[in-house]
Amino acid sequence: MPTACLVITCAAIAAHAGIAVADLLKARFVLANSAEVGVPASWLPWLAALKAAGAGGLLLGLLGVPYIRVAAAVGLVLFYVGAMVFHVRSRVYRTIAFPGGYLGVSVAVLVCAVA
């Protein structure tokens, strides 16, 4: 695996795991952003589980299970496309960079995983 892909994947694991923890802890910024885009607080544990599963899948990919890495990257891309849709649908553009950034990192990992 090229060094750039290793760095991107490690950064993605840290980012997705970090935001999953923030979701589980119901951080103030998570609650505010979720409410603004119409995501009920009751969804947060489920969304956190999906993010954590994605981070775990990327980690397993680094440890030698490449197909899990691809599946995790695809899942994270789809997850963050959905987040972008929620932002656009609710016309909340001031915080759209956050799911956009996570989407970008997820796409980069997916490109590395299939290359």
Phi and psi restraints in degrees (range 20) as a CNS / XPLOR table:
assign (resid 1 and name C) (resid 2 and name N)
       (resid 2 and name CA) (resid 2 and name C) 1.0 -60.9 20.0 2
assign (resid 2 and name N) (resid 2 and name CA)
       (resid 2 and name C) (resid 3 and name N) 1.0 150.8 20.0 2
assign (resid 2 and name C) (resid 3 and name N)
       (resid 3 and name CA) (resid 3 and name C) 1.0 -57.5 20.0 2
assign (resid 3 and name N) (resid 3 and name CA)
       (resid 3 and name C) (resid 4 and name N) 1.0 -40.9 20.0 2
assign (resid 3 and name C) (resid 4 and name N)
       (resid 4 and name CA) (resid 4 and name C) 1.0 -60.3 20.0 2
assign (resid 4 and name N) (resid 4 and name CA)
       (resid 4 and name C) (resid 5 and name N) 1.0 -41.9 20.0 2
assign (resid 4 and name C) (resid 5 and name N)
       (resid 5 and name CA) (resid 5 and name C) 1.0 -67.1 20.0 2
assign (resid 5 and name N) (resid 5 and name CA)
       (resid 5 and name C) (resid 6 and name N) 1.0 -37.0 20.0 2
assign (resid 5 and name C) (resid 6 and name N)
       (resid 6 and name CA) (resid 6 and name C) 1.0 -63.7 20.0 2
assign (resid 6 and name N) (resid 6 and name CA)
       (resid 6 and name C) (resid 7 and name N) 1.0 -44.4 20.0 2
assign (resid 6 and name C) (resid 7 and name N)
       (resid 7 and name CA) (resid 7 and name C) 1.0 -64.7 20.0 2
assign (resid 7 and name N) (resid 7 and name CA)
       (resid 7 and name C) (resid 8 and name N) 1.0 -45.3 20.0 2
assign (resid 7 and name C) (resid 8 and name N)
       (resid 8 and name CA) (resid 8 and name C) 1.0 -62.2 20.0 2
assign (resid 8 and name N) (resid 8 and name CA)
       (resid 8 and name C) (resid 9 and name N) 1.0 -43.8 20.0 2
assign (resid 8 and name C) (resid 9 and name N)
       (resid 9 and name CA) (resid 9 and name C) 1.0 -65.6 20.0 2
assign (resid 9 and name N) (resid 9 and name CA)
       (resid 9 and name C) (resid 10 and name N) 1.0 -42.6 20.0 2
assign (resid 9 and name C) (resid 10 and name N)
       (resid 10 and name CA) (resid 10 and name C) 1.0 -63.2 20.0 2
assign (resid 10 and name N) (resid 10 and name CA)
       (resid 10 and name C) (resid 11 and name N) 1.0 -41.2 20.0 2
assign (resid 10 and name C) (resid 11 and name N)
       (resid 11 and name CA) (resid 11 and name C) 1.0 -63.4 20.0 2
assign (resid 11 and name N) (resid 11 and name CA)
       (resid 11 and name C) (resid 12 and name N) 1.0 -40.4 20.0 2
assign (resid 11 and name C) (resid 12 and name N)
       (resid 12 and name CA) (resid 12 and name C) 1.0 -65.4 20.0 2
assign (resid 12 and name N) (resid 12 and name CA)
       (resid 12 and name C) (resid 13 and name N) 1.0 -42.1 20.0 2
assign (resid 12 and name C) (resid 13 and name N)
       (resid 13 and name CA) (resid 13 and name C) 1.0 -59.2 20.0 2
assign (resid 13 and name N) (resid 13 and name CA)
       (resid 13 and name C) (resid 14 and name N) 1.0 -48.1 20.0 2
assign (resid 13 and name C) (resid 14 and name N)
       (resid 14 and name CA) (resid 14 and name C) 1.0 -62.8 20.0 2
assign (resid 14 and name N) (resid 14 and name CA)
       (resid 14 and name C) (resid 15 and name N) 1.0 -43.5 20.0 2
assign (resid 14 and name C) (resid 15 and name N)
       (resid 15 and name CA) (resid 15 and name C) 1.0 -65.0 20.0 2
assign (resid 15 and name N) (resid 15 and name CA)
       (resid 15 and name C) (resid 16 and name N) 1.0 -47.7 20.0 2
assign (resid 15 and name C) (resid 16 and name N)
       (resid 16 and name CA) (resid 16 and name C) 1.0 -69.5 20.0 2
assign (resid 16 and name N) (resid 16 and name CA)
       (resid 16 and name C) (resid 17 and name N) 1.0 -38.6 20.0 2
assign (resid 16 and name C) (resid 17 and name N)
       (resid 17 and name CA) (resid 17 and name C) 1.0 -65.3 20.0 2
assign (resid 17 and name N) (resid 17 and name CA)
       (resid 17 and name C) (resid 18 and name N) 1.0 -40.3 20.0 2
assign (resid 17 and name C) (resid 18 and name N)
       (resid 18 and name CA) (resid 18 and name C) 1.0 -63.3 20.0 2
assign (resid 18 and name N) (resid 18 and name CA)
       (resid 18 and name C) (resid 19 and name N) 1.0 -44.4 20.0 2
assign (resid 18 and name C) (resid 19 and name N)
       (resid 19 and name CA) (resid 19 and name C) 1.0 -72.8 20.0 2
assign (resid 19 and name N) (resid 19 and name CA)
       (resid 19 and name C) (resid 20 and name N) 1.0 -28.2 20.0 2
assign (resid 19 and name C) (resid 20 and name N)
       (resid 20 and name CA) (resid 20 and name C) 1.0 -64.2 20.0 2
assign (resid 20 and name N) (resid 20 and name CA)
       (resid 20 and name C) (resid 21 and name N) 1.0 -42.0 20.0 2
assign (resid 20 and name C) (resid 21 and name N)
       (resid 21 and name CA) (resid 21 and name C) 1.0 -64.3 20.0 2
assign (resid 21 and name N) (resid 21 and name CA)
       (resid 21 and name C) (resid 22 and name N) 1.0 -42.8 20.0 2
assign (resid 21 and name C) (resid 22 and name N)
       (resid 22 and name CA) (resid 22 and name C) 1.0 -60.5 20.0 2
assign (resid 22 and name N) (resid 22 and name CA)
       (resid 22 and name C) (resid 23 and name N) 1.0 -39.3 20.0 2
assign (resid 22 and name C) (resid 23 and name N)
       (resid 23 and name CA) (resid 23 and name C) 1.0 -63.4 20.0 2
assign (resid 23 and name N) (resid 23 and name CA)
       (resid 23 and name C) (resid 24 and name N) 1.0 -46.2 20.0 2
assign (resid 23 and name C) (resid 24 and name N)
       (resid 24 and name CA) (resid 24 and name C) 1.0 -63.3 20.0 2
assign (resid 24 and name N) (resid 24 and name CA)
       (resid 24 and name C) (resid 25 and name N) 1.0 -37.2 20.0 2
assign (resid 24 and name C) (resid 25 and name N)
       (resid 25 and name CA) (resid 25 and name C) 1.0 -81.6 20.0 2
assign (resid 25 and name N) (resid 25 and name CA)
       (resid 25 and name C) (resid 26 and name N) 1.0 -3.1 20.0 2
assign (resid 25 and name C) (resid 26 and name N)
       (resid 26 and name CA) (resid 26 and name C) 1.0 51.5 20.0 2
assign (resid 26 and name N) (resid 26 and name CA)
       (resid 26 and name C) (resid 27 and name N) 1.0 54.8 20.0 2
assign (resid 26 and name C) (resid 27 and name N)
       (resid 27 and name CA) (resid 27 and name C) 1.0 -57.6 20.0 2
assign (resid 27 and name N) (resid 27 and name CA)
       (resid 27 and name C) (resid 28 and name N) 1.0 148.6 20.0 2
assign (resid 27 and name C) (resid 28 and name N)
       (resid 28 and name CA) (resid 28 and name C) 1.0 -55.3 20.0 2
assign (resid 28 and name N) (resid 28 and name CA)
       (resid 28 and name C) (resid 29 and name N) 1.0 -44.8 20.0 2
assign (resid 28 and name C) (resid 29 and name N)
       (resid 29 and name CA) (resid 29 and name C) 1.0 -66.7 20.0 2
assign (resid 29 and name N) (resid 29 and name CA)
       (resid 29 and name C) (resid 30 and name N) 1.0 -32.0 20.0 2
assign (resid 29 and name C) (resid 30 and name N)
       (resid 30 and name CA) (resid 30 and name C) 1.0 -68.2 20.0 2
assign (resid 30 and name N) (resid 30 and name CA)
       (resid 30 and name C) (resid 31 and name N) 1.0 -46.6 20.0 2
assign (resid 30 and name C) (resid 31 and name N)
       (resid 31 and name CA) (resid 31 and name C) 1.0 -61.9 20.0 2
assign (resid 31 and name N) (resid 31 and name CA)
       (resid 31 and name C) (resid 32 and name N) 1.0 -42.0 20.0 2
assign (resid 31 and name C) (resid 32 and name N)
       (resid 32 and name CA) (resid 32 and name C) 1.0 -65.6 20.0 2
assign (resid 32 and name N) (resid 32 and name CA)
       (resid 32 and name C) (resid 33 and name N) 1.0 -46.5 20.0 2
assign (resid 32 and name C) (resid 33 and name N)
       (resid 33 and name CA) (resid 33 and name C) 1.0 -67.2 20.0 2
assign (resid 33 and name N) (resid 33 and name CA)
       (resid 33 and name C) (resid 34 and name N) 1.0 -41.1 20.0 2
assign (resid 33 and name C) (resid 34 and name N)
       (resid 34 and name CA) (resid 34 and name C) 1.0 -61.6 20.0 2
assign (resid 34 and name N) (resid 34 and name CA)
       (resid 34 and name C) (resid 35 and name N) 1.0 -45.3 20.0 2
assign (resid 34 and name C) (resid 35 and name N)
       (resid 35 and name CA) (resid 35 and name C) 1.0 -62.7 20.0 2
assign (resid 35 and name N) (resid 35 and name CA)
       (resid 35 and name C) (resid 36 and name N) 1.0 -39.1 20.0 2
assign (resid 35 and name C) (resid 36 and name N)
       (resid 36 and name CA) (resid 36 and name C) 1.0 -65.3 20.0 2
assign (resid 36 and name N) (resid 36 and name CA)
       (resid 36 and name C) (resid 37 and name N) 1.0 -34.1 20.0 2
assign (resid 36 and name C) (resid 37 and name N)
       (resid 37 and name CA) (resid 37 and name C) 1.0 -96.5 20.0 2
assign (resid 37 and name N) (resid 37 and name CA)
       (resid 37 and name C) (resid 38 and name N) 1.0 3.1 20.0 2
assign (resid 37 and name C) (resid 38 and name N)
       (resid 38 and name CA) (resid 38 and name C) 1.0 87.7 20.0 2
assign (resid 38 and name N) (resid 38 and name CA)
       (resid 38 and name C) (resid 39 and name N) 1.0 23.3 20.0 2
assign (resid 38 and name C) (resid 39 and name N)
       (resid 39 and name CA) (resid 39 and name C) 1.0 -98.2 20.0 2
assign (resid 39 and name N) (resid 39 and name CA)
       (resid 39 and name C) (resid 40 and name N) 1.0 119.0 20.0 2
assign (resid 39 and name C) (resid 40 and name N)
       (resid 40 and name CA) (resid 40 and name C) 1.0 -65.1 20.0 2
assign (resid 40 and name N) (resid 40 and name CA)
       (resid 40 and name C) (resid 41 and name N) 1.0 147.1 20.0 2
assign (resid 40 and name C) (resid 41 and name N)
       (resid 41 and name CA) (resid 41 and name C) 1.0 -60.4 20.0 2
assign (resid 41 and name N) (resid 41 and name CA)
       (resid 41 and name C) (resid 42 and name N) 1.0 -26.8 20.0 2
assign (resid 41 and name C) (resid 42 and name N)
       (resid 42 and name CA) (resid 42 and name C) 1.0 -66.6 20.0 2
assign (resid 42 and name N) (resid 42 and name CA)
       (resid 42 and name C) (resid 43 and name N) 1.0 -18.2 20.0 2
assign (resid 42 and name C) (resid 43 and name N)
       (resid 43 and name CA) (resid 43 and name C) 1.0 -80.0 20.0 2
assign (resid 43 and name N) (resid 43 and name CA)
       (resid 43 and name C) (resid 44 and name N) 1.0 -19.9 20.0 2
assign (resid 43 and name C) (resid 44 and name N)
       (resid 44 and name CA) (resid 44 and name C) 1.0 -56.6 20.0 2
assign (resid 44 and name N) (resid 44 and name CA)
       (resid 44 and name C) (resid 45 and name N) 1.0 -43.5 20.0 2
assign (resid 44 and name C) (resid 45 and name N)
       (resid 45 and name CA) (resid 45 and name C) 1.0 -61.7 20.0 2
assign (resid 45 and name N) (resid 45 and name CA)
       (resid 45 and name C) (resid 46 and name N) 1.0 -36.1 20.0 2
assign (resid 45 and name C) (resid 46 and name N)
       (resid 46 and name CA) (resid 46 and name C) 1.0 -70.4 20.0 2
assign (resid 46 and name N) (resid 46 and name CA)
       (resid 46 and name C) (resid 47 and name N) 1.0 -41.1 20.0 2
assign (resid 46 and name C) (resid 47 and name N)
       (resid 47 and name CA) (resid 47 and name C) 1.0 -66.0 20.0 2
assign (resid 47 and name N) (resid 47 and name CA)
       (resid 47 and name C) (resid 48 and name N) 1.0 -39.0 20.0 2
assign (resid 47 and name C) (resid 48 and name N)
       (resid 48 and name CA) (resid 48 and name C) 1.0 -62.7 20.0 2
assign (resid 48 and name N) (resid 48 and name CA)
       (resid 48 and name C) (resid 49 and name N) 1.0 -40.1 20.0 2
assign (resid 48 and name C) (resid 49 and name N)
       (resid 49 and name CA) (resid 49 and name C) 1.0 -63.1 20.0 2
assign (resid 49 and name N) (resid 49 and name CA)
       (resid 49 and name C) (resid 50 and name N) 1.0 -39.8 20.0 2
assign (resid 49 and name C) (resid 50 and name N)
       (resid 50 and name CA) (resid 50 and name C) 1.0 -65.2 20.0 2
assign (resid 50 and name N) (resid 50 and name CA)
       (resid 50 and name C) (resid 51 and name N) 1.0 -42.9 20.0 2
assign (resid 50 and name C) (resid 51 and name N)
       (resid 51 and name CA) (resid 51 and name C) 1.0 -64.8 20.0 2
assign (resid 51 and name N) (resid 51 and name CA)
       (resid 51 and name C) (resid 52 and name N) 1.0 -42.9 20.0 2
assign (resid 51 and name C) (resid 52 and name N)
       (resid 52 and name CA) (resid 52 and name C) 1.0 -65.4 20.0 2
assign (resid 52 and name N) (resid 52 and name CA)
       (resid 52 and name C) (resid 53 and name N) 1.0 -39.0 20.0 2
assign (resid 52 and name C) (resid 53 and name N)
       (resid 53 and name CA) (resid 53 and name C) 1.0 -63.4 20.0 2
assign (resid 53 and name N) (resid 53 and name CA)
       (resid 53 and name C) (resid 54 and name N) 1.0 -39.7 20.0 2
assign (resid 53 and name C) (resid 54 and name N)
       (resid 54 and name CA) (resid 54 and name C) 1.0 -62.3 20.0 2
assign (resid 54 and name N) (resid 54 and name CA)
       (resid 54 and name C) (resid 55 and name N) 1.0 -45.1 20.0 2
assign (resid 54 and name C) (resid 55 and name N)
       (resid 55 and name CA) (resid 55 and name C) 1.0 -63.0 20.0 2
assign (resid 55 and name N) (resid 55 and name CA)
       (resid 55 and name C) (resid 56 and name N) 1.0 -41.8 20.0 2
assign (resid 55 and name C) (resid 56 and name N)
       (resid 56 and name CA) (resid 56 and name C) 1.0 -63.8 20.0 2
assign (resid 56 and name N) (resid 56 and name CA)
       (resid 56 and name C) (resid 57 and name N) 1.0 -39.8 20.0 2
assign (resid 56 and name C) (resid 57 and name N)
       (resid 57 and name CA) (resid 57 and name C) 1.0 -64.8 20.0 2
assign (resid 57 and name N) (resid 57 and name CA)
       (resid 57 and name C) (resid 58 and name N) 1.0 -39.5 20.0 2
assign (resid 57 and name C) (resid 58 and name N)
       (resid 58 and name CA) (resid 58 and name C) 1.0 -64.2 20.0 2
assign (resid 58 and name N) (resid 58 and name CA)
       (resid 58 and name C) (resid 59 and name N) 1.0 -39.6 20.0 2
assign (resid 58 and name C) (resid 59 and name N)
       (resid 59 and name CA) (resid 59 and name C) 1.0 -64.3 20.0 2
assign (resid 59 and name N) (resid 59 and name CA)
       (resid 59 and name C) (resid 60 and name N) 1.0 -44.1 20.0 2
assign (resid 59 and name C) (resid 60 and name N)
       (resid 60 and name CA) (resid 60 and name C) 1.0 -59.9 20.0 2
assign (resid 60 and name N) (resid 60 and name CA)
       (resid 60 and name C) (resid 61 and name N) 1.0 -36.7 20.0 2
assign (resid 60 and name C) (resid 61 and name N)
       (resid 61 and name CA) (resid 61 and name C) 1.0 -61.7 20.0 2
assign (resid 61 and name N) (resid 61 and name CA)
       (resid 61 and name C) (resid 62 and name N) 1.0 -40.3 20.0 2
assign (resid 61 and name C) (resid 62 and name N)
       (resid 62 and name CA) (resid 62 and name C) 1.0 -65.9 20.0 2
assign (resid 62 and name N) (resid 62 and name CA)
       (resid 62 and name C) (resid 63 and name N) 1.0 -30.0 20.0 2
assign (resid 62 and name C) (resid 63 and name N)
       (resid 63 and name CA) (resid 63 and name C) 1.0 -85.1 20.0 2
assign (resid 63 and name N) (resid 63 and name CA)
       (resid 63 and name C) (resid 64 and name N) 1.0 4.0 20.0 2
assign (resid 63 and name C) (resid 64 and name N)
       (resid 64 and name CA) (resid 64 and name C) 1.0 116.5 20.0 2
assign (resid 64 and name N) (resid 64 and name CA)
       (resid 64 and name C) (resid 65 and name N) 1.0 11.8 20.0 2
assign (resid 64 and name C) (resid 65 and name N)
       (resid 65 and name CA) (resid 65 and name C) 1.0 -114.1 20.0 2
assign (resid 65 and name N) (resid 65 and name CA)
       (resid 65 and name C) (resid 66 and name N) 1.0 80.7 20.0 2
assign (resid 65 and name C) (resid 66 and name N)
       (resid 66 and name CA) (resid 66 and name C) 1.0 -62.3 20.0 2
assign (resid 66 and name N) (resid 66 and name CA)
       (resid 66 and name C) (resid 67 and name N) 1.0 -34.2 20.0 2
assign (resid 66 and name C) (resid 67 and name N)
       (resid 67 and name CA) (resid 67 and name C) 1.0 -69.8 20.0 2
assign (resid 67 and name N) (resid 67 and name CA)
       (resid 67 and name C) (resid 68 and name N) 1.0 -31.1 20.0 2
assign (resid 67 and name C) (resid 68 and name N)
       (resid 68 and name CA) (resid 68 and name C) 1.0 -66.5 20.0 2
assign (resid 68 and name N) (resid 68 and name CA)
       (resid 68 and name C) (resid 69 and name N) 1.0 -38.4 20.0 2
assign (resid 68 and name C) (resid 69 and name N)
       (resid 69 and name CA) (resid 69 and name C) 1.0 -61.1 20.0 2
assign (resid 69 and name N) (resid 69 and name CA)
       (resid 69 and name C) (resid 70 and name N) 1.0 -44.3 20.0 2
assign (resid 69 and name C) (resid 70 and name N)
       (resid 70 and name CA) (resid 70 and name C) 1.0 -63.4 20.0 2
assign (resid 70 and name N) (resid 70 and name CA)
       (resid 70 and name C) (resid 71 and name N) 1.0 -46.6 20.0 2
assign (resid 70 and name C) (resid 71 and name N)
       (resid 71 and name CA) (resid 71 and name C) 1.0 -61.5 20.0 2
assign (resid 71 and name N) (resid 71 and name CA)
       (resid 71 and name C) (resid 72 and name N) 1.0 -42.0 20.0 2
assign (resid 71 and name C) (resid 72 and name N)
       (resid 72 and name CA) (resid 72 and name C) 1.0 -64.3 20.0 2
assign (resid 72 and name N) (resid 72 and name CA)
       (resid 72 and name C) (resid 73 and name N) 1.0 -42.7 20.0 2
assign (resid 72 and name C) (resid 73 and name N)
       (resid 73 and name CA) (resid 73 and name C) 1.0 -64.3 20.0 2
assign (resid 73 and name N) (resid 73 and name CA)
       (resid 73 and name C) (resid 74 and name N) 1.0 -42.2 20.0 2
assign (resid 73 and name C) (resid 74 and name N)
       (resid 74 and name CA) (resid 74 and name C) 1.0 -61.9 20.0 2
assign (resid 74 and name N) (resid 74 and name CA)
       (resid 74 and name C) (resid 75 and name N) 1.0 -45.2 20.0 2
assign (resid 74 and name C) (resid 75 and name N)
       (resid 75 and name CA) (resid 75 and name C) 1.0 -60.1 20.0 2
assign (resid 75 and name N) (resid 75 and name CA)
       (resid 75 and name C) (resid 76 and name N) 1.0 -42.6 20.0 2
assign (resid 75 and name C) (resid 76 and name N)
       (resid 76 and name CA) (resid 76 and name C) 1.0 -67.6 20.0 2
assign (resid 76 and name N) (resid 76 and name CA)
       (resid 76 and name C) (resid 77 and name N) 1.0 -38.8 20.0 2
assign (resid 76 and name C) (resid 77 and name N)
       (resid 77 and name CA) (resid 77 and name C) 1.0 -60.6 20.0 2
assign (resid 77 and name N) (resid 77 and name CA)
       (resid 77 and name C) (resid 78 and name N) 1.0 -47.6 20.0 2
assign (resid 77 and name C) (resid 78 and name N)
       (resid 78 and name CA) (resid 78 and name C) 1.0 -63.2 20.0 2
assign (resid 78 and name N) (resid 78 and name CA)
       (resid 78 and name C) (resid 79 and name N) 1.0 -40.2 20.0 2
assign (resid 78 and name C) (resid 79 and name N)
       (resid 79 and name CA) (resid 79 and name C) 1.0 -58.1 20.0 2
assign (resid 79 and name N) (resid 79 and name CA)
       (resid 79 and name C) (resid 80 and name N) 1.0 -48.8 20.0 2
assign (resid 79 and name C) (resid 80 and name N)
       (resid 80 and name CA) (resid 80 and name C) 1.0 -77.8 20.0 2
assign (resid 80 and name N) (resid 80 and name CA)
       (resid 80 and name C) (resid 81 and name N) 1.0 -22.9 20.0 2
assign (resid 80 and name C) (resid 81 and name N)
       (resid 81 and name CA) (resid 81 and name C) 1.0 -63.6 20.0 2
assign (resid 81 and name N) (resid 81 and name CA)
       (resid 81 and name C) (resid 82 and name N) 1.0 -42.4 20.0 2
assign (resid 81 and name C) (resid 82 and name N)
       (resid 82 and name CA) (resid 82 and name C) 1.0 -61.1 20.0 2
assign (resid 82 and name N) (resid 82 and name CA)
       (resid 82 and name C) (resid 83 and name N) 1.0 -40.7 20.0 2
assign (resid 82 and name C) (resid 83 and name N)
       (resid 83 and name CA) (resid 83 and name C) 1.0 -63.1 20.0 2
assign (resid 83 and name N) (resid 83 and name CA)
       (resid 83 and name C) (resid 84 and name N) 1.0 -40.0 20.0 2
assign (resid 83 and name C) (resid 84 and name N)
       (resid 84 and name CA) (resid 84 and name C) 1.0 -63.9 20.0 2
assign (resid 84 and name N) (resid 84 and name CA)
       (resid 84 and name C) (resid 85 and name N) 1.0 -40.6 20.0 2
assign (resid 84 and name C) (resid 85 and name N)
       (resid 85 and name CA) (resid 85 and name C) 1.0 -60.8 20.0 2
assign (resid 85 and name N) (resid 85 and name CA)
       (resid 85 and name C) (resid 86 and name N) 1.0 -43.6 20.0 2
assign (resid 85 and name C) (resid 86 and name N)
       (resid 86 and name CA) (resid 86 and name C) 1.0 -60.6 20.0 2
assign (resid 86 and name N) (resid 86 and name CA)
       (resid 86 and name C) (resid 87 and name N) 1.0 -40.8 20.0 2
assign (resid 86 and name C) (resid 87 and name N)
       (resid 87 and name CA) (resid 87 and name C) 1.0 -66.0 20.0 2
assign (resid 87 and name N) (resid 87 and name CA)
       (resid 87 and name C) (resid 88 and name N) 1.0 -45.4 20.0 2
assign (resid 87 and name C) (resid 88 and name N)
       (resid 88 and name CA) (resid 88 and name C) 1.0 -67.4 20.0 2
assign (resid 88 and name N) (resid 88 and name CA)
       (resid 88 and name C) (resid 89 and name N) 1.0 -43.3 20.0 2
assign (resid 88 and name C) (resid 89 and name N)
       (resid 89 and name CA) (resid 89 and name C) 1.0 -60.0 20.0 2
assign (resid 89 and name N) (resid 89 and name CA)
       (resid 89 and name C) (resid 90 and name N) 1.0 -38.0 20.0 2
assign (resid 89 and name C) (resid 90 and name N)
       (resid 90 and name CA) (resid 90 and name C) 1.0 -93.1 20.0 2
assign (resid 90 and name N) (resid 90 and name CA)
       (resid 90 and name C) (resid 91 and name N) 1.0 2.5 20.0 2
assign (resid 90 and name C) (resid 91 and name N)
       (resid 91 and name CA) (resid 91 and name C) 1.0 58.3 20.0 2
assign (resid 91 and name N) (resid 91 and name CA)
       (resid 91 and name C) (resid 92 and name N) 1.0 40.0 20.0 2
assign (resid 91 and name C) (resid 92 and name N)
       (resid 92 and name CA) (resid 92 and name C) 1.0 -105.0 20.0 2
assign (resid 92 and name N) (resid 92 and name CA)
       (resid 92 and name C) (resid 93 and name N) 1.0 95.5 20.0 2
assign (resid 92 and name C) (resid 93 and name N)
       (resid 93 and name CA) (resid 93 and name C) 1.0 -100.4 20.0 2
assign (resid 93 and name N) (resid 93 and name CA)
       (resid 93 and name C) (resid 94 and name N) 1.0 -16.6 20.0 2
assign (resid 93 and name C) (resid 94 and name N)
       (resid 94 and name CA) (resid 94 and name C) 1.0 -71.2 20.0 2
assign (resid 94 and name N) (resid 94 and name CA)
       (resid 94 and name C) (resid 95 and name N) 1.0 -21.2 20.0 2
assign (resid 94 and name C) (resid 95 and name N)
       (resid 95 and name CA) (resid 95 and name C) 1.0 -114.6 20.0 2
assign (resid 95 and name N) (resid 95 and name CA)
       (resid 95 and name C) (resid 96 and name N) 1.0 12.1 20.0 2
assign (resid 95 and name C) (resid 96 and name N)
       (resid 96 and name CA) (resid 96 and name C) 1.0 -68.8 20.0 2
assign (resid 96 and name N) (resid 96 and name CA)
       (resid 96 and name C) (resid 97 and name N) 1.0 -18.7 20.0 2
assign (resid 96 and name C) (resid 97 and name N)
       (resid 97 and name CA) (resid 97 and name C) 1.0 -64.3 20.0 2
assign (resid 97 and name N) (resid 97 and name CA)
       (resid 97 and name C) (resid 98 and name N) 1.0 -28.8 20.0 2
assign (resid 97 and name C) (resid 98 and name N)
       (resid 98 and name CA) (resid 98 and name C) 1.0 -67.4 20.0 2
assign (resid 98 and name N) (resid 98 and name CA)
       (resid 98 and name C) (resid 99 and name N) 1.0 -56.2 20.0 2
assign (resid 98 and name C) (resid 99 and name N)
       (resid 99 and name CA) (resid 99 and name C) 1.0 -65.1 20.0 2
assign (resid 99 and name N) (resid 99 and name CA)
       (resid 99 and name C) (resid 100 and name N) 1.0 -29.5 20.0 2
assign (resid 99 and name C) (resid 100 and name N)
       (resid 100 and name CA) (resid 100 and name C) 1.0 -63.3 20.0 2
assign (resid 100 and name N) (resid 100 and name CA)
       (resid 100 and name C) (resid 101 and name N) 1.0 -40.4 20.0 2
assign (resid 100 and name C) (resid 101 and name N)
       (resid 101 and name CA) (resid 101 and name C) 1.0 -65.8 20.0 2
assign (resid 101 and name N) (resid 101 and name CA)
       (resid 101 and name C) (resid 102 and name N) 1.0 -44.2 20.0 2
assign (resid 101 and name C) (resid 102 and name N)
       (resid 102 and name CA) (resid 102 and name C) 1.0 -63.9 20.0 2
assign (resid 102 and name N) (resid 102 and name CA)
       (resid 102 and name C) (resid 103 and name N) 1.0 -38.2 20.0 2
assign (resid 102 and name C) (resid 103 and name N)
       (resid 103 and name CA) (resid 103 and name C) 1.0 -62.9 20.0 2
assign (resid 103 and name N) (resid 103 and name CA)
       (resid 103 and name C) (resid 104 and name N) 1.0 -45.1 20.0 2
assign (resid 103 and name C) (resid 104 and name N)
       (resid 104 and name CA) (resid 104 and name C) 1.0 -60.3 20.0 2
assign (resid 104 and name N) (resid 104 and name CA)
       (resid 104 and name C) (resid 105 and name N) 1.0 -44.2 20.0 2
assign (resid 104 and name C) (resid 105 and name N)
       (resid 105 and name CA) (resid 105 and name C) 1.0 -64.1 20.0 2
assign (resid 105 and name N) (resid 105 and name CA)
       (resid 105 and name C) (resid 106 and name N) 1.0 -40.2 20.0 2
assign (resid 105 and name C) (resid 106 and name N)
       (resid 106 and name CA) (resid 106 and name C) 1.0 -65.5 20.0 2
assign (resid 106 and name N) (resid 106 and name CA)
       (resid 106 and name C) (resid 107 and name N) 1.0 -40.3 20.0 2
assign (resid 106 and name C) (resid 107 and name N)
       (resid 107 and name CA) (resid 107 and name C) 1.0 -64.1 20.0 2
assign (resid 107 and name N) (resid 107 and name CA)
       (resid 107 and name C) (resid 108 and name N) 1.0 -42.1 20.0 2
assign (resid 107 and name C) (resid 108 and name N)
       (resid 108 and name CA) (resid 108 and name C) 1.0 -60.9 20.0 2
assign (resid 108 and name N) (resid 108 and name CA)
       (resid 108 and name C) (resid 109 and name N) 1.0 -42.4 20.0 2
assign (resid 108 and name C) (resid 109 and name N)
       (resid 109 and name CA) (resid 109 and name C) 1.0 -65.0 20.0 2
assign (resid 109 and name N) (resid 109 and name CA)
       (resid 109 and name C) (resid 110 and name N) 1.0 -40.7 20.0 2
assign (resid 109 and name C) (resid 110 and name N)
       (resid 110 and name CA) (resid 110 and name C) 1.0 -62.1 20.0 2
assign (resid 110 and name N) (resid 110 and name CA)
       (resid 110 and name C) (resid 111 and name N) 1.0 -43.4 20.0 2
assign (resid 110 and name C) (resid 111 and name N)
       (resid 111 and name CA) (resid 111 and name C) 1.0 -60.0 20.0 2
assign (resid 111 and name N) (resid 111 and name CA)
       (resid 111 and name C) (resid 112 and name N) 1.0 -44.6 20.0 2
assign (resid 111 and name C) (resid 112 and name N)
       (resid 112 and name CA) (resid 112 and name C) 1.0 -63.1 20.0 2
assign (resid 112 and name N) (resid 112 and name CA)
       (resid 112 and name C) (resid 113 and name N) 1.0 -38.5 20.0 2
assign (resid 112 and name C) (resid 113 and name N)
       (resid 113 and name CA) (resid 113 and name C) 1.0 -68.8 20.0 2
assign (resid 113 and name N) (resid 113 and name CA)
       (resid 113 and name C) (resid 114 and name N) 1.0 -32.9 20.0 2
assign (resid 113 and name C) (resid 114 and name N)
       (resid 114 and name CA) (resid 114 and name C) 1.0 -96.9 20.0 2
assign (resid 114 and name N) (resid 114 and name CA)
       (resid 114 and name C) (resid 115 and name N) 1.0 -8.1 20.0 2
